[in-house]
Amino acid sequence: MEDRKLNEKESLELITQMIRNTRRNLDAGSGNMFLLWGYVCVLLTLVVWAGVGLTQNSAWMWGFWGIPVVGYLLSYIFVRRKGKPVSLYIDKVLNEMWQFMGIVCLAVALMAAYFHAFEVILPLCAILLSLGSIFTGVLIRYTRFSGLSSMGVLLGLRMLFEVWDKSSFLQILPEFVLVVILAMIIPGHILNYKAKKENKNKSK
């Protein structure tokens, strides 16, 4: 039996439904990945900032390695608790994109450690996180993502030039926190709000 060809209206409706389902899949209540990774980055950065500032001991910088460890552990727990949602093409694209961003961030950290250029890790990761958020916003048609995350890219570039200028590394830590808030936490709360609103309208 041949597959029935969709007309233009049906194709648009199918694409819209796929985007709507992807938005719901991105939101998982307390397991929202944007919020999970965003708050992990912010809390551990604040801990490192406070530790270095109070003790003047650079060993606190090792605390940044807690971000991938804690982040992946919590992601695994929340995904198992929620159960695997129905995966569509857009979901797979976003999943592979964020996996790639994670691998690149890890590669940046390892290469920076090899070349003893630790100061470039946060600026480059800030730019990568913001670009990932922009790409996500474009795919799921949330224009607010792009505006907020574009500010994150600009802040990341500012951080990069600051460390390039040999400015104090400590002063870019609060800027990194601000980037994460713009690129991860606020978009995460937008996802939660929109998903709850759509689910509420659907139940009526």
Disulfide bonds with the S-S distance in Angstrom:
none
